[in-house]
């Protein structure tokens, strides 16, 4: 006989934390933390967190009528190929007038920083700066706000990010940074007017989509 918990999960198509962890390519501990603070849609069934499949599907831009896609045991996505990703962000960073980098979902850089601002060019080899950047990038990976927006960082400049996907999984991020806060007079950062800022935010998802298309490509020789 099915338990009440089993019947509840079957009726509303609830996912376990393990399922969500695989789908979003984040640690289970992060899934629990995001459920606890409301950043992921979740309900308590007994003592366990469960996640409505249709709402997780909408987060991933999947068809909410096909939650079975979310119940498959898909292996973790392969790493993005840095050799193919680097030229993409080199061009995009130059055209947008920002610095860019691609990271995995732990905030670890996959590519070199493209088009670094003057501030980063002077300090990018400092291990403390690199560590602080990686910590902020990791925090951005934990925040499943899918709309790109500029956010202030502890290093004094702003950055925005878009997620890179491989199928239904999040496998990395493309970040645009080195941007001076609005009305700042600093000359060691990139200064963008409101139109330029919006252009960067509108273009980031397109860059991420391009990176998604090369996610499965074999590394170049």
C-alpha positions as CSV (number, residue, x, y, z in Angstrom):
1,X,0.0,0.0,0.0
2,X,1.3,3.4,-0.9
3,X,2.1,5.8,2.0
4,X,0.4,9.2,2.2
5,X,3.8,10.8,1.2
6,X,4.1,8.6,-1.9
7,X,0.5,9.5,-3.0
8,X,1.2,13.2,-2.5
9,X,4.3,13.1,-4.6
10,X,2.6,11.1,-7.4
11,X,-0.4,13.5,-7.5
12,X,1.6,16.7,-7.9
13,X,4.8,15.4,-9.6
14,X,7.3,16.3,-7.0
15,X,11.1,16.0,-7.5
16,X,13.6,15.1,-4.9
17,X,16.6,17.3,-4.1
18,X,18.8,14.8,-5.9
19,X,16.8,15.3,-9.1
20,X,17.0,19.1,-8.9
21,X,20.7,18.9,-8.1
22,X,21.4,17.0,-11.3
23,X,19.1,19.2,-13.4
24,X,20.6,22.5,-12.2
25,X,24.1,21.1,-11.9
26,X,24.5,22.4,-8.4
27,X,25.3,20.7,-5.1
28,X,22.5,19.2,-3.1
29,X,23.5,21.4,-0.1
30,X,22.8,24.4,-2.4
31,X,19.4,23.0,-3.4
32,X,18.5,22.6,0.3
33,X,19.7,26.1,1.1
34,X,17.8,27.7,-1.8
35,X,14.6,25.8,-0.9
36,X,15.0,27.0,2.7
37,X,15.3,30.7,1.7
38,X,12.6,30.6,-1.0
39,X,14.8,30.9,-4.1
40,X,13.6,27.5,-5.4
41,X,9.9,26.5,-5.4
42,X,9.6,23.7,-2.8
43,X,7.3,22.2,-0.2
44,X,7.9,20.1,2.8
45,X,6.6,16.5,2.7
46,X,7.2,15.1,6.1
47,X,10.8,16.1,6.9
48,X,11.9,16.2,3.3
49,X,12.0,19.0,0.7
50,X,10.2,18.2,-2.5
51,X,10.1,20.4,-5.7
52,X,7.1,20.8,-8.0
53,X,8.2,19.5,-11.4
54,X,6.1,21.9,-13.4
55,X,7.7,25.0,-11.7
56,X,11.2,23.6,-12.0
57,X,10.4,23.0,-15.7
58,X,9.4,26.6,-16.1
59,X,12.8,27.7,-14.6
60,X,14.5,25.6,-17.3
61,X,12.2,26.9,-20.1
62,X,11.0,23.4,-20.6
63,X,7.4,22.5,-21.5
64,X,5.6,22.3,-18.2
65,X,3.3,19.7,-19.7
66,X,6.2,17.3,-20.0
67,X,7.5,16.9,-16.4
68,X,8.7,13.4,-17.3
69,X,11.8,15.1,-18.8
70,X,12.7,16.2,-15.3
71,X,12.4,12.7,-13.8
72,X,15.1,11.1,-16.0
73,X,18.5,10.4,-14.4
74,X,20.5,12.5,-16.8
75,X,24.3,12.4,-16.0
76,X,26.0,15.7,-15.3
77,X,26.8,17.7,-18.3
78,X,30.3,17.7,-19.8
79,X,32.6,20.7,-19.3
80,X,32.4,23.5,-21.8
81,X,35.3,23.5,-24.2
82,X,37.5,26.5,-23.3
83,X,39.2,26.4,-26.7
84,X,36.0,27.0,-28.5
85,X,34.5,29.3,-25.8
86,X,37.4,31.7,-25.7
87,X,37.0,33.1,-29.2
88,X,33.3,33.7,-28.6
89,X,33.8,35.8,-25.6
90,X,36.9,37.5,-27.0
91,X,34.7,38.9,-29.8
92,X,31.7,39.6,-27.6
93,X,33.7,41.4,-24.9
94,X,35.4,43.7,-27.5
95,X,32.1,44.5,-29.2
96,X,30.2,45.2,-26.0
97,X,33.0,47.1,-24.3
98,X,33.2,45.0,-21.2
99,X,35.4,42.3,-19.8
100,X,34.0,38.7,-20.0
101,X,34.8,35.3,-18.6
102,X,33.1,31.9,-18.8
103,X,32.9,29.8,-15.6
104,X,31.5,26.5,-14.5
105,X,28.6,26.3,-12.0
106,X,31.1,26.4,-9.1
107,X,32.4,29.8,-10.2
108,X,35.7,28.4,-11.5
109,X,36.9,30.1,-14.7
110,X,36.9,28.0,-17.8
111,X,38.3,30.7,-20.1
112,X,40.8,33.5,-19.7
113,X,39.3,36.9,-18.9
114,X,38.6,38.7,-22.2
115,X,39.1,42.4,-22.6
116,X,40.0,43.1,-19.0
117,X,39.4,46.6,-17.6
118,X,42.4,48.6,-16.5
119,X,41.7,47.7,-12.8
120,X,41.7,44.0,-13.5
121,X,44.6,44.1,-15.9
122,X,46.7,45.5,-13.1
123,X,45.5,43.1,-10.4
124,X,44.3,40.0,-12.2
125,X,47.4,38.0,-11.2
126,X,46.9,38.7,-7.5
127,X,45.7,35.4,-5.9
128,X,43.5,37.3,-3.5
129,X,41.7,39.1,-6.3
130,X,41.2,35.9,-8.2
131,X,39.9,34.2,-5.1
132,X,37.4,37.0,-4.3
133,X,36.2,37.0,-8.0
134,X,35.7,33.2,-7.8
135,X,33.7,33.5,-4.6
136,X,31.4,36.1,-6.1
137,X,31.0,34.0,-9.3
138,X,30.1,31.0,-7.2
139,X,27.5,33.2,-5.4
140,X,26.0,34.2,-8.7
141,X,25.7,30.5,-9.7
142,X,23.6,29.9,-6.6
143,X,21.2,32.7,-7.5
144,X,18.7,31.3,-10.0
145,X,17.5,34.7,-11.1
146,X,17.4,34.0,-14.8
147,X,17.1,37.7,-15.9
148,X,20.6,39.2,-16.5
149,X,21.1,42.4,-14.4
150,X,24.1,44.3,-13.2
151,X,25.0,43.6,-9.6
152,X,27.6,45.5,-7.5
153,X,30.6,43.4,-6.2
154,X,33.0,43.7,-3.4
155,X,35.8,44.7,-5.7
156,X,34.1,48.0,-6.7
157,X,32.7,47.1,-10.1
158,X,29.5,45.6,-11.4
159,X,28.9,42.4,-13.4
160,X,26.0,40.6,-15.0
161,X,25.7,37.0,-16.0
162,X,23.7,34.6,-18.1
163,X,23.5,30.8,-17.7
164,X,25.0,28.4,-20.3
165,X,22.9,25.3,-20.8
166,X,23.5,21.9,-22.1
167,X,20.1,20.5,-22.9
168,X,18.0,21.1,-19.7
169,X,21.1,21.4,-17.5
170,X,22.9,24.5,-16.4
171,X,26.6,23.9,-17.1
172,X,28.2,27.3,-16.7
173,X,27.9,31.1,-16.8
174,X,29.1,33.9,-19.1
175,X,29.8,37.0,-17.1
176,X,30.2,40.6,-18.2
177,X,32.1,42.7,-15.7
178,X,34.5,45.5,-15.0
179,X,31.6,48.0,-15.3
180,X,31.7,51.1,-13.3
181,X,28.6,51.8,-11.1
182,X,26.2,54.4,-12.6
183,X,27.4,58.0,-12.1
184,X,30.9,56.7,-11.1
185,X,33.9,58.8,-12.4
186,X,36.5,56.0,-12.2
187,X,38.6,55.8,-15.3
188,X,40.0,52.2,-14.5
189,X,36.6,50.6,-15.2
190,X,34.3,50.5,-18.2
191,X,31.8,53.3,-18.2
192,X,28.5,52.4,-19.9
193,X,25.5,54.7,-20.5
194,X,22.0,53.4,-19.9
195,X,21.6,52.3,-23.5
196,X,24.9,50.5,-23.5
197,X,24.0,48.8,-20.2
198,X,20.7,47.5,-21.7
199,X,22.5,46.3,-24.8
200,X,24.9,44.2,-22.7
201,X,22.0,42.7,-20.8
202,X,20.1,41.9,-24.0
203,X,23.2,40.4,-25.6
204,X,24.4,38.2,-22.8
205,X,21.7,35.5,-23.3
206,X,22.7,35.4,-27.0
207,X,26.3,34.8,-26.1
208,X,25.3,32.1,-23.6
209,X,23.2,30.5,-26.3
210,X,26.2,30.5,-28.7
211,X,28.3,28.8,-26.0
212,X,25.5,26.2,-25.4
213,X,25.8,25.2,-29.1
214,X,29.5,24.5,-28.7
215,X,29.2,22.7,-25.3
216,X,29.2,19.3,-27.0
217,X,31.9,20.1,-29.5
218,X,35.2,18.2,-29.2
219,X,38.2,20.2,-28.1
220,X,40.3,21.6,-30.8
221,X,43.8,20.3,-31.4
